Amino acid sequence: MHNRISLKQIGLMLLISILDILCLCLLYKAFQIEKAGLTASLSILGVVWVFFADVLFFNSNYSYVDIIGGALIISATCFIILTAR
């Protein structure tokens, strides 16, 4: 069975691509302005945002290990931010 891609899906893929390029440009600029360690630790938070998006859009369920991992990422990032200054 052949699935055709609709114009809406193409538009959403283009929008995601444009936003991803914008995100990479801003991350590059952040690496130029701020310390690399701080910027890299903040970019790791993208993993947590993917968890949230997965739950919101795809109704995924996560185990306690996934939730503990997300909490560790958030707490380590907060620690780095608070001790970096």
Steps between C-alpha positions, in 0.01 A plus 500: 500500500642835397468786743500844345647795683254786529582866456438550873767240583744662258432840657557362849826337393618829350402688816687251718805527273500879515461499879781247531733717291405802713569299815844396373587858404401625844693220669807590293464863607460392864826303479672815378362721777490277809726234650483173310426288808198704598362510148552127446325414826201712400482332160471162676161616630372431148472135602251595773297712255481199267353296788232765556420525129480123473246485782296792366485404134533121498358404842811299584547346841835499675638281773637629828854461363425750221352746749799463733733559203314819408515618861876434507548704183299790642675491837849477345424793270370709791814414698727606214309825452508586871871421545618654171457858616 
